[in-house]
Amino acid sequence: MITPLDPARYVRVPWKNGGGVTVDIAFDGDVWRFSRTPITAPGAFSDYTGFDRLQVLIAGSGLVLQTPTGEIDMRRPFRPARFAGEMPIVSRLEAGPVEVINLMADRSKVRIDLAVLEAGQQQRLGPGIHIAYCPDAPAVLRLAGETRELQADGGLRIEDIDDVAACSAGRIVLGSILCVSQ
């Protein structure tokens, strides 16, 4: 099943720590969420103990995440980083405000992955839920024998399709959520 994601239906949610607002693009209650977040000032990240987090810078540059064990370098856009939700993190903005895509999930229930597909790149999808999101300019995704044009800030929720997702124009952030076997 492939369902278009309508930006008019995205949900704005205050951060747990009160430092800003995130835009939930797709989510499943308290199990996982795929969101777009502006970071306009440096500060501490919210504690998400028990969750895995993936993040990719999609607008701006110069984001550095300071942890007790060192830095997570996110200065360059479109390079996903993975970290534990319970890890204490303070953001540093070296070149002004930025925007990121976050994929967060309860690690006891699901496994997550985040990839960036540019024109000419592809990735195999399989069981689970996949969010194909177009962060900036229009993009084209070929999937299940069809070509789908995505506008900026638009996307698709893709469920249980065993096929290759191919980006033929633009850039697509692809989040994958797979259930943990009991």
Legacy VTK file of the C-alpha trace (Angstrom):
# vtk DataFile Version 3.0
C-alpha trace
ASCII
DATASET POLYDATA
POINTS 182 float
0.000 0.000 0.000
1.267 3.485 -0.909
-0.374 6.527 0.712
0.487 10.148 -0.124
1.482 12.326 2.836
-0.338 15.651 2.883
1.604 18.572 4.456
-1.732 20.081 5.576
-2.158 17.048 7.872
1.293 17.182 9.496
1.097 17.702 13.262
3.060 20.380 15.125
4.307 19.113 18.497
6.198 21.056 21.198
9.531 19.542 22.198
9.566 17.630 25.491
12.098 20.142 26.840
10.077 23.165 25.681
12.872 24.443 23.419
11.001 24.364 20.116
8.435 22.675 17.904
8.751 19.664 15.622
6.508 18.798 12.694
5.423 15.146 12.756
5.142 13.973 9.154
4.259 10.361 9.999
4.020 8.509 13.309
2.588 5.534 15.187
1.592 6.732 18.655
4.492 6.436 21.062
6.250 3.727 18.995
7.905 5.806 16.238
7.857 9.198 14.567
9.313 10.721 11.401
9.526 14.485 11.778
11.047 17.699 10.473
12.525 20.023 13.065
13.965 23.521 12.891
16.800 24.136 15.345
17.049 27.898 15.746
19.159 28.139 18.888
21.736 25.879 20.543
20.469 23.767 23.410
19.963 20.424 25.090
18.118 17.632 23.286
15.086 16.048 24.949
15.650 12.745 26.758
14.165 9.792 24.858
15.372 6.909 27.014
14.639 3.562 25.323
14.486 5.081 21.845
16.901 4.948 18.935
17.305 8.197 17.034
18.411 8.903 13.494
18.887 12.437 12.272
19.908 14.084 9.015
20.584 17.761 8.368
18.433 18.976 5.455
18.790 22.772 5.550
21.638 24.984 6.702
25.066 23.847 7.815
27.293 23.832 10.855
25.305 21.580 13.213
27.410 19.799 15.833
25.974 17.555 18.552
28.091 17.547 21.702
27.916 14.319 23.753
29.769 13.179 26.901
32.052 11.083 24.666
32.712 13.652 21.923
31.052 15.282 18.947
28.619 13.990 16.373
29.566 15.988 13.286
26.501 17.014 11.305
28.078 20.050 9.659
27.355 18.767 6.163
23.807 18.113 4.989
22.324 14.765 3.980
24.580 12.511 6.067
22.461 10.550 8.580
23.706 10.062 12.149
22.485 7.476 14.687
22.458 7.868 18.464
20.632 6.591 21.551
17.733 8.684 22.820
19.067 8.616 26.360
22.447 10.065 25.377
22.842 13.608 26.768
23.275 15.900 23.745
23.670 19.649 23.396
23.457 21.140 19.909
25.880 23.758 18.639
25.048 25.938 15.639
28.189 27.197 13.891
26.453 28.894 10.933
22.966 29.865 12.122
19.649 27.972 12.242
19.250 24.558 10.597
16.515 22.007 9.882
16.757 18.271 10.421
14.727 15.148 9.765
14.384 12.909 12.821
13.363 9.274 12.874
12.879 8.072 16.445
11.555 4.743 17.664
11.084 2.577 20.728
13.927 0.075 20.283
12.015 -2.662 22.124
9.326 -2.612 19.416
10.927 -1.623 16.092
14.221 -1.171 14.253
14.806 1.925 12.160
17.022 3.064 9.315
17.411 6.363 7.480
18.912 6.867 4.025
19.183 9.722 1.550
18.570 8.850 -2.103
19.825 11.233 -4.786
19.066 11.009 -8.501
20.322 7.664 -9.821
20.356 5.936 -6.411
18.065 3.172 -5.215
17.305 1.033 -2.186
15.416 -2.218 -1.709
12.336 -2.014 0.464
10.742 -4.936 2.203
8.403 -5.723 5.075
7.542 -2.826 7.342
6.758 0.832 6.865
8.842 3.219 4.781
8.498 6.994 4.636
9.761 8.608 1.419
10.003 12.355 2.064
11.045 15.160 -0.270
12.728 17.815 1.917
13.576 20.617 -0.486
12.885 20.561 -4.246
10.610 18.306 -6.322
11.791 14.712 -6.700
10.768 11.636 -8.662
10.492 8.156 -7.136
9.999 4.961 -9.132
8.354 2.205 -7.110
6.052 -0.752 -7.785
6.116 -0.131 -11.530
4.988 3.481 -11.192
6.696 6.851 -11.308
5.610 9.225 -8.555
6.397 12.924 -8.492
6.930 14.359 -5.020
6.724 18.065 -4.272
8.875 19.781 -1.651
7.628 18.874 1.860
5.563 16.014 0.427
6.028 12.305 0.656
4.663 8.787 0.690
3.941 6.187 3.352
4.863 2.814 1.852
3.790 -0.393 3.600
4.946 -3.950 2.974
6.152 -3.537 -0.601
9.008 -5.797 -1.630
10.509 -3.719 -4.424
13.329 -1.322 -5.229
12.706 2.384 -4.609
14.668 4.403 -7.178
15.152 8.159 -7.132
15.344 9.458 -10.704
15.342 13.203 -9.918
15.850 15.359 -6.850
16.533 14.047 -3.367
14.467 11.795 -1.084
14.946 11.022 2.604
13.854 7.415 3.166
12.972 6.238 6.658
12.368 2.527 7.344
10.552 1.078 10.353
10.665 -2.691 10.862
8.846 -4.583 13.634
10.973 -6.503 16.109
10.095 -10.240 16.119
8.673 -11.371 19.436
LINES 1 183
182 0 1 2 3 4 5 6 7 8 9 10 11 12 13 14 15 16 17 18 19 20 21 22 23 24 25 26 27 28 29 30 31 32 33 34 35 36 37 38 39 40 41 42 43 44 45 46 47 48 49 50 51 52 53 54 55 56 57 58 59 60 61 62 63 64 65 66 67 68 69 70 71 72 73 74 75 76 77 78 79 80 81 82 83 84 85 86 87 88 89 90 91 92 93 94 95 96 97 98 99 100 101 102 103 104 105 106 107 108 109 110 111 112 113 114 115 116 117 118 119 120 121 122 123 124 125 126 127 128 129 130 131 132 133 134 135 136 137 138 139 140 141 142 143 144 145 146 147 148 149 150 151 152 153 154 155 156 157 158 159 160 161 162 163 164 165 166 167 168 169 170 171 172 173 174 175 176 177 178 179 180 181
